[in-house]
């Protein structure tokens, strides 16, 4: 997954084109959702 992302970044670097923001924001939002789920799950494990 990260390798694919690195390839895309290198490809865009060569073309000198800005990142497509809708895709990038959607990815960031998804990661944020997963992080929120994980952080809400952790206190339950500690009890």
Secondary structure, 3 states (H helix, E strand, C coil): CHHHHHHHHHHHHHHCCCCCHHHHHHHHHHHHHHHHHHHHHHHHHHC
